[in-house]
Amino acid sequence: MFMELVTWEEGSNVYQCWFNKKKLIKVLNSLGISNWKQFLYNYNADDTEMIMNEFEKRGWKFKKETLLF
């Protein structure tokens, strides 16, 4: 599952992240989000950062590429 984090501040980084779908759904469920398709339809960059933090807190790996903005 691919998601992006963009802060829209010049000189900041853009992160492109790929998460394991099953683990992503577990994280969303733990945050009280039961309709993950609706979440993905409405998500924003803050949501991506929150998910990155949850994966890191749990020690789960995900692919993250950093691009300069």
MOPAC internal coordinates of N, CA, C and O (Angstrom, degrees):
PM7 1SCF
backbone

  N    0.0000 0     0.00 0     0.00 0    0    0    0
  C    1.4390 1     0.00 0     0.00 0    1    0    0
  C    1.5310 1   106.75 1     0.00 0    2    1    0
  O    1.2310 1   119.77 1   -58.00 1    3    2    1
  N    1.3116 1   118.05 1   122.00 1    3    2    1
  C    1.4626 1   124.15 1  -175.72 1    5    3    2
  C    1.5247 1   110.33 1   -97.87 1    6    5    3
  O    1.2310 1   120.77 1   -45.14 1    7    6    5
  N    1.3430 1   116.13 1   134.86 1    7    6    5
  C    1.4653 1   121.68 1   175.80 1    9    7    6
  C    1.5231 1   107.89 1  -142.73 1   10    9    7
  O    1.2310 1   120.32 1   -24.99 1   11   10    9
  N    1.3232 1   116.99 1   155.01 1   11   10    9
  C    1.4601 1   121.96 1   178.72 1   13   11   10
  C    1.5171 1   111.09 1  -119.67 1   14   13   11
  O    1.2310 1   121.36 1   -29.70 1   15   14   13
  N    1.3283 1   115.01 1   150.30 1   15   14   13
  C    1.4649 1   122.18 1   172.20 1   17   15   14
  C    1.5195 1   107.32 1  -122.78 1   18   17   15
  O    1.2310 1   120.29 1   -64.14 1   19   18   17
  N    1.3195 1   117.06 1   115.86 1   19   18   17
  C    1.4615 1   123.38 1   179.08 1   21   19   18
  C    1.5201 1   107.34 1  -128.54 1   22   21   19
  O    1.2310 1   120.19 1   -53.73 1   23   22   21
  N    1.3364 1   117.24 1   126.27 1   23   22   21
  C    1.4656 1   120.41 1   179.60 1   25   23   22
  C    1.5226 1   112.09 1   -91.96 1   26   25   23
  O    1.2310 1   120.03 1   166.21 1   27   26   25
  N    1.3239 1   117.54 1   -13.79 1   27   26   25
  C    1.4593 1   124.01 1   179.47 1   29   27   26
  C    1.5251 1   113.27 1    64.46 1   30   29   27
  O    1.2310 1   120.03 1  -160.06 1   31   30   29
  N    1.3322 1   117.56 1    19.94 1   31   30   29
  C    1.4578 1   121.33 1   174.85 1   33   31   30
  C    1.5159 1   107.86 1  -105.11 1   34   33   31
  O    1.2310 1   120.48 1   -51.54 1   35   34   33
  N    1.3239 1   116.69 1   128.46 1   35   34   33
  C    1.4541 1   120.17 1  -178.27 1   37   35   34
  C    1.5218 1   110.09 1   -59.81 1   38   37   35
  O    1.2310 1   120.84 1   -44.21 1   39   38   37
  N    1.3196 1   115.99 1   135.79 1   39   38   37
  C    1.4533 1   121.56 1  -178.72 1   41   39   38
  C    1.5159 1   113.28 1    89.47 1   42   41   39
  O    1.2310 1   119.89 1   172.26 1   43   42   41
  N    1.3133 1   117.82 1    -7.74 1   43   42   41
  C    1.4597 1   120.55 1   178.49 1   45   43   42
  C    1.5270 1   109.52 1   -87.11 1   46   45   43
  O    1.2310 1   120.90 1    -5.79 1   47   46   45
  N    1.3061 1   115.88 1   174.21 1   47   46   45
  C    1.4541 1   121.27 1  -178.51 1   49   47   46
  C    1.5198 1   111.70 1   -98.80 1   50   49   47
  O    1.2310 1   121.63 1   -26.70 1   51   50   49
  N    1.3042 1   114.49 1   153.30 1   51   50   49
  C    1.4584 1   122.92 1   171.67 1   53   51   50
  C    1.5204 1   105.64 1  -111.62 1   54   53   51
  O    1.2310 1   120.33 1   -48.42 1   55   54   53
  N    1.3159 1   116.98 1   131.58 1   55   54   53
  C    1.4563 1   121.01 1   178.40 1   57   55   54
  C    1.5135 1   109.52 1  -111.17 1   58   57   55
  O    1.2310 1   120.88 1   -50.08 1   59   58   57
  N    1.3104 1   115.93 1   129.92 1   59   58   57
  C    1.4501 1   121.45 1   170.22 1   61   59   58
  C    1.5208 1   105.95 1  -106.17 1   62   61   59
  O    1.2310 1   120.32 1   -56.38 1   63   62   61
  N    1.3195 1   116.99 1   123.62 1   63   62   61
  C    1.4605 1   121.99 1  -173.94 1   65   63   62
  C    1.5182 1   110.82 1  -122.83 1   66   65   63
  O    1.2310 1   121.60 1   -36.78 1   67   66   65
  N    1.3197 1   114.55 1   143.22 1   67   66   65
  C    1.4513 1   121.71 1   174.31 1   69   67   66
  C    1.5174 1   107.25 1  -121.63 1   70   69   67
  O    1.2310 1   120.65 1   -57.76 1   71   70   69
  N    1.3343 1   116.36 1   122.24 1   71   70   69
  C    1.4592 1   122.59 1  -177.79 1   73   71   70
  C    1.5241 1   110.10 1  -112.77 1   74   73   71
  O    1.2310 1   120.92 1   -33.11 1   75   74   73
  N    1.3265 1   115.84 1   146.89 1   75   74   73
  C    1.4529 1   121.21 1   170.91 1   77   75   74
  C    1.5261 1   107.64 1   -64.18 1   78   77   75
  O    1.2310 1   120.47 1   -52.74 1   79   78   77
  N    1.3343 1   116.70 1   127.26 1   79   78   77
  C    1.4672 1   120.81 1  -173.04 1   81   79   78
  C    1.5244 1   112.10 1   -61.39 1   82   81   79
  O    1.2310 1   119.69 1   136.42 1   83   82   81
  N    1.3379 1   118.19 1   -43.58 1   83   82   81
  C    1.4692 1   120.76 1  -178.50 1   85   83   82
  C    1.5245 1   111.00 1   -64.47 1   86   85   83
  O    1.2310 1   120.59 1   138.31 1   87   86   85
  N    1.3239 1   116.48 1   -41.69 1   87   86   85
  C    1.4651 1   119.96 1   178.95 1   89   87   86
  C    1.5261 1   110.92 1   -69.32 1   90   89   87
  O    1.2310 1   120.38 1   143.43 1   91   90   89
  N    1.3203 1   116.88 1   -36.57 1   91   90   89
  C    1.4609 1   120.58 1   177.31 1   93   91   90
  C    1.5253 1   110.35 1   -61.20 1   94   93   91
  O    1.2310 1   120.47 1   136.82 1   95   94   93
  N    1.3221 1   116.72 1   -43.18 1   95   94   93
  C    1.4664 1   120.47 1   178.86 1   97   95   94
  C    1.5244 1   110.43 1   -64.23 1   98   97   95
  O    1.2310 1   119.89 1   142.07 1   99   98   97
  N    1.3502 1   117.82 1   -37.93 1   99   98   97
  C    1.4708 1   120.63 1   177.09 1  101   99   98
  C    1.5247 1   110.67 1   -62.68 1  102  101   99
  O    1.2310 1   120.39 1   137.59 1  103  102  101
  N    1.3213 1   116.86 1   -42.41 1  103  102  101
  C    1.4660 1   120.83 1   178.63 1  105  103  102
  C    1.5240 1   109.95 1   -63.19 1  106  105  103
  O    1.2310 1   120.35 1   133.85 1  107  106  105
  N    1.3165 1   116.94 1   -46.15 1  107  106  105
  C    1.4654 1   120.19 1  -179.90 1  109  107  106
  C    1.5207 1   111.02 1   -61.46 1  110  109  107
  O    1.2310 1   120.32 1   137.37 1  111  110  109
  N    1.3368 1   117.00 1   -42.63 1  111  110  109
  C    1.4683 1   120.29 1   178.31 1  113  111  110
  C    1.5231 1   111.20 1   -61.96 1  114  113  111
  O    1.2310 1   120.00 1   139.89 1  115  114  113
  N    1.3354 1   117.60 1   -40.11 1  115  114  113
  C    1.4684 1   120.79 1  -179.90 1  117  115  114
  C    1.5284 1   111.49 1   -66.94 1  118  117  115
  O    1.2310 1   120.59 1   156.99 1  119  118  117
  N    1.3260 1   116.48 1   -23.01 1  119  118  117
  C    1.4622 1   121.49 1   178.05 1  121  119  118
  C    1.5283 1   111.76 1   -91.13 1  122  121  119
  O    1.2310 1   120.58 1  -175.03 1  123  122  121
  N    1.3303 1   116.51 1     4.97 1  123  122  121
  C    1.4576 1   121.07 1   177.98 1  125  123  122
  C    1.5191 1   114.22 1    85.45 1  126  125  123
  O    1.2310 1   120.46 1  -163.98 1  127  126  125
  N    1.3251 1   116.72 1    16.02 1  127  126  125
  C    1.4643 1   121.01 1  -179.89 1  129  127  126
  C    1.5222 1   107.81 1  -103.22 1  130  129  127
  O    1.2310 1   120.57 1   -70.01 1  131  130  129
  N    1.3210 1   116.51 1   109.99 1  131  130  129
  C    1.4610 1   119.86 1  -176.58 1  133  131  130
  C    1.5281 1   112.88 1   -97.30 1  134  133  131
  O    1.2310 1   119.94 1   155.41 1  135  134  133
  N    1.3140 1   117.72 1   -24.59 1  135  134  133
  C    1.4592 1   120.59 1   179.55 1  137  135  134
  C    1.5244 1   108.34 1  -102.49 1  138  137  135
  O    1.2310 1   120.17 1   -92.38 1  139  138  137
  N    1.3320 1   117.28 1    87.62 1  139  138  137
  C    1.4607 1   120.72 1  -173.70 1  141  139  138
  C    1.5259 1   112.17 1   -69.94 1  142  141  139
  O    1.2310 1   119.64 1   150.45 1  143  142  141
  N    1.3232 1   118.29 1   -29.55 1  143  142  141
  C    1.4666 1   119.71 1   177.98 1  145  143  142
  C    1.5323 1   110.36 1   -65.55 1  146  145  143
  O    1.2310 1   120.58 1   138.20 1  147  146  145
  N    1.3151 1   116.50 1   -41.80 1  147  146  145
  C    1.4734 1   120.98 1   177.01 1  149  147  146
  C    1.5301 1   110.10 1   -64.28 1  150  149  147
  O    1.2310 1   120.38 1   138.87 1  151  150  149
  N    1.3388 1   116.88 1   -41.13 1  151  150  149
  C    1.4560 1   121.43 1   177.96 1  153  151  150
  C    1.5287 1   110.55 1   -59.01 1  154  153  151
  O    1.2310 1   120.36 1   131.19 1  155  154  153
  N    1.3296 1   116.91 1   -48.81 1  155  154  153
  C    1.4568 1   120.18 1  -178.18 1  157  155  154
  C    1.5272 1   111.86 1   -64.90 1  158  157  155
  O    1.2310 1   120.61 1   149.22 1  159  158  157
  N    1.3033 1   116.45 1   -30.78 1  159  158  157
  C    1.4593 1   120.56 1   177.97 1  161  159  158
  C    1.5324 1   110.93 1   -67.44 1  162  161  159
  O    1.2310 1   120.22 1   147.24 1  163  162  161
  N    1.3333 1   117.19 1   -32.76 1  163  162  161
  C    1.4674 1   122.48 1  -174.65 1  165  163  162
  C    1.5301 1   114.84 1  -107.93 1  166  165  163
  O    1.2310 1   119.61 1  -178.04 1  167  166  165
  N    1.3287 1   118.34 1     1.96 1  167  166  165
  C    1.4666 1   119.20 1  -171.78 1  169  167  166
  C    1.5249 1   112.26 1   -67.33 1  170  169  167
  O    1.2310 1   121.49 1   -20.27 1  171  170  169
  N    1.3526 1   114.75 1   159.73 1  171  170  169
  C    1.4605 1   121.29 1   174.22 1  173  171  170
  C    1.5272 1   108.48 1  -133.87 1  174  173  171
  O    1.2310 1   120.10 1     1.90 1  175  174  173
  N    1.3202 1   117.41 1  -178.10 1  175  174  173
  C    1.4612 1   121.64 1  -174.87 1  177  175  174
  C    1.5245 1   112.51 1   -60.39 1  178  177  175
  O    1.2310 1   119.66 1   144.69 1  179  178  177
  N    1.3304 1   118.26 1   -35.31 1  179  178  177
  C    1.4629 1   120.37 1   178.66 1  181  179  178
  C    1.5234 1   111.19 1   -61.58 1  182  181  179
  O    1.2310 1   120.46 1   144.67 1  183  182  181
  N    1.3305 1   116.72 1   -35.33 1  183  182  181
  C    1.4602 1   120.70 1   177.96 1  185  183  182
  C    1.5227 1   110.71 1   -65.07 1  186  185  183
  O    1.2310 1   120.30 1   140.33 1  187  186  185
  N    1.3284 1   117.03 1   -39.67 1  187  186  185
  C    1.4595 1   120.80 1   178.67 1  189  187  186
  C    1.5214 1   110.08 1   -62.84 1  190  189  187
  O    1.2310 1   120.20 1   136.32 1  191  190  189
  N    1.3209 1   117.22 1   -43.68 1  191  190  189
  C    1.4622 1   120.81 1   179.08 1  193  191  190
  C    1.5277 1   110.75 1   -63.10 1  194  193  191
  O    1.2310 1   120.12 1   140.08 1  195  194  193
  N    1.3209 1   117.37 1   -39.92 1  195  194  193
  C    1.4603 1   121.76 1   178.05 1  197  195  194
  C    1.5315 1   110.31 1   -62.20 1  198  197  195
  O    1.2310 1   120.17 1   137.35 1  199  198  197
  N    1.3155 1   117.27 1   -42.65 1  199  198  197
  C    1.4624 1   121.12 1  -179.75 1  201  199  198
  C    1.5242 1   110.46 1   -68.40 1  202  201  199
  O    1.2310 1   120.07 1   139.43 1  203  202  201
  N    1.3298 1   117.48 1   -40.57 1  203  202  201
  C    1.4621 1   120.72 1   176.08 1  205  203  202
  C    1.5266 1   109.92 1   -57.69 1  206  205  203
  O    1.2310 1   120.15 1   134.74 1  207  206  205
  N    1.3272 1   117.33 1   -45.26 1  207  206  205
  C    1.4615 1   121.78 1  -179.97 1  209  207  206
  C    1.5212 1   111.46 1   -62.95 1  210  209  207
  O    1.2310 1   120.01 1   139.46 1  211  210  209
  N    1.3387 1   117.59 1   -40.54 1  211  210  209
  C    1.4656 1   121.29 1   179.07 1  213  211  210
  C    1.5267 1   110.90 1   -65.40 1  214  213  211
  O    1.2310 1   119.90 1   138.02 1  215  214  213
  N    1.3194 1   117.80 1   -41.98 1  215  214  213
  C    1.4628 1   120.92 1   178.33 1  217  215  214
  C    1.5257 1   109.90 1   -63.03 1  218  217  215
  O    1.2310 1   120.32 1   135.35 1  219  218  217
  N    1.3310 1   116.99 1   -44.65 1  219  218  217
  C    1.4658 1   120.82 1   179.87 1  221  219  218
  C    1.5213 1   111.02 1   -64.75 1  222  221  219
  O    1.2310 1   120.00 1   139.90 1  223  222  221
  N    1.3355 1   117.60 1   -40.10 1  223  222  221
  C    1.4649 1   122.02 1   179.30 1  225  223  222
  C    1.5280 1   110.84 1   -61.61 1  226  225  223
  O    1.2310 1   120.50 1   143.71 1  227  226  225
  N    1.3252 1   116.66 1   -36.29 1  227  226  225
  C    1.4663 1   121.37 1  -178.95 1  229  227  226
  C    1.5267 1   112.68 1   -86.06 1  230  229  227
  O    1.2310 1   120.31 1   174.05 1  231  230  229
  N    1.3213 1   117.02 1    -5.95 1  231  230  229
  C    1.4560 1   120.47 1  -179.51 1  233  231  230
  C    1.5230 1   113.02 1    77.37 1  234  233  231
  O    1.2310 1   120.59 1  -160.81 1  235  234  233
  N    1.3187 1   116.48 1    19.19 1  235  234  233
  C    1.4633 1   121.18 1   179.55 1  237  235  234
  C    1.5181 1   109.17 1   -89.53 1  238  237  235
  O    1.2310 1   121.19 1   -41.59 1  239  238  237
  N    1.3213 1   115.34 1   138.41 1  239  238  237
  C    1.4554 1   120.39 1  -179.47 1  241  239  238
  C    1.5229 1   110.72 1   -86.70 1  242  241  239
  O    1.2310 1   121.55 1   -30.81 1  243  242  241
  N    1.3067 1   114.64 1   149.19 1  243  242  241
  C    1.4603 1   121.99 1   173.00 1  245  243  242
  C    1.5179 1   107.01 1  -149.80 1  246  245  243
  O    1.2310 1   120.79 1   -25.00 1  247  246  245
  N    1.3070 1   116.09 1   155.00 1  247  246  245
  C    1.4546 1   120.79 1  -179.58 1  249  247  246
  C    1.5250 1   108.55 1   -84.36 1  250  249  247
  O    1.2310 1   121.15 1   -50.21 1  251  250  249
  N    1.3367 1   115.41 1   129.79 1  251  250  249
  C    1.4651 1   120.47 1  -179.56 1  253  251  250
  C    1.5228 1   108.68 1  -134.77 1  254  253  251
  O    1.2310 1   120.73 1   -57.74 1  255  254  253
  N    1.3078 1   116.21 1   122.26 1  255  254  253
  C    1.4590 1   121.82 1   175.02 1  257  255  254
  C    1.5202 1   108.49 1  -109.62 1  258  257  255
  O    1.2310 1   120.80 1   -44.90 1  259  258  257
  N    1.3194 1   116.07 1   135.10 1  259  258  257
  C    1.4570 1   121.60 1   179.29 1  261  259  258
  C    1.5239 1   109.25 1  -101.90 1  262  261  259
  O    1.2310 1   121.06 1   -52.02 1  263  262  261
  N    1.3146 1   115.59 1   127.98 1  263  262  261
  C    1.4598 1   122.17 1   176.69 1  265  263  262
  C    1.5217 1   107.92 1  -120.98 1  266  265  263
  O    1.2310 1   120.21 1   -40.15 1  267  266  265
  N    1.3248 1   117.21 1   139.85 1  267  266  265
  C    1.4619 1   120.37 1   177.74 1  269  267  266
  C    1.5152 1   109.49 1   -76.49 1  270  269  267
  O    1.2310 1   121.07 1   -39.87 1  271  270  269
  N    1.3194 1   115.55 1   140.13 1  271  270  269
  C    1.4653 1   120.90 1  -179.03 1  273  271  270
  C    1.5032 1   109.42 1   -98.00 1  274  273  271
  O    1.2310 1   120.10 1   180.00 1  275  274  273

